[in-house]
């Protein structure tokens, strides 16, 4: 686990495990994002959010190479999505909800 990846992940994911877990149970969370090919109807971001909750509960020393790869994926997604911020109030937008599935609430400071 590189310190750089870990720091970038912690910076990109600004929701706590409890906040993210609570968010992932909402209808808004389940209604956004590209659906996976598995046929379960879950979006890629929602699935990622469940994995992020687990990562946030995992000690840094116990993270695997696969965990680190997913952390890099999360950082990339959050940075790309933030660059596409729509104008106006984003509070009730699919843009914000999608980011929140990946552990980042753009309204949180």
N, C-alpha and C positions, 0 to 999 in steps of 0.2 A: 504494500500500500504506500503510494507516494504521498508525502505531506501536502504537495501541491493539489493533487486530486481531492484529498480529504478536505482541505481548506476551501476549495472552490465549491464543493458539494455543500458544505456547511453554510457558505455564503448564499448559494442559489436557493437552498431549501430554508425558507424563513418561517415555516410552520412547524410547530412541535408535533411529535408523534401523536399526541392526544387530539390536537386540533385537526390534523390530517385524517386520522381515523374517524373522527366525528363527521368531517366533511364528506368522506367517501361513502357514508351511509345515506346521504341526501339524494333526492331525486335529481336535483340540478347536476350533481356530480356524475350520476349515471347516464344523463341525457346528452353529454357532450363528448366529442372526440371520435376518432376513427375506430370503428369496431375491429376486433381481432378476427383472424381467420378460423379460430377454434370453434366458432358457431355458438358460443355461450352468450353472445350479445354484449360482452364487456368490451369497453374501449381500451385501446393501448395505454392511454394515460391513466385510466382507472386501475388497470392491472399494475402499472408502474407505481401508482400511489400506494397500493397495498405492499409492494416490495420496499418502497421508501420507508414506510412505517417500521418494517422489520429491520432495515438498515439503521434507522435511528435508535433502535433498541439494542443494536449490536455494538460491543466494545470494538474500538478501532483495531486492536490487536487480533481480533477474531474475524475480521473481514477477509474475504477470499478474493482471488483474482477476478472471478465473475462478479462479485459485489463491486469491485473497483470499476470494472467495465460498465456496469449499470450506473454507477455514480457519474462517470464521464458522460454517459448518454443523457442523464438528467440535467447536468450542467449545460450541455449543448442545446438541449430542447429549451430550457428556461431562457438562455441568452438569445436564441433565435426568435422565440415567441415574444420576448420583451421588445425586440426591435420592430415588431409588427403592431405595436400598440395603436389601437384605433383612437380617433379624436373623441373628445367629449367625456361624459361620465361613463366609466367602465364598470361601475359597481355591479350591475345585473347583466353582464354580457357573457356570451359563450367564451370569448377571449379570456376573461378573468377566470371563469370556471375551469377551463382547460388547464390554465397555469396552476390553479389550485390542486388539480388532480396530480400534478407533478411536484406538489409540495411548496409552491411559491404563491403567496397572496400579494399581488402588486399594490394593494391598498395598505399593507402592513409596513410600518416603518421601523 
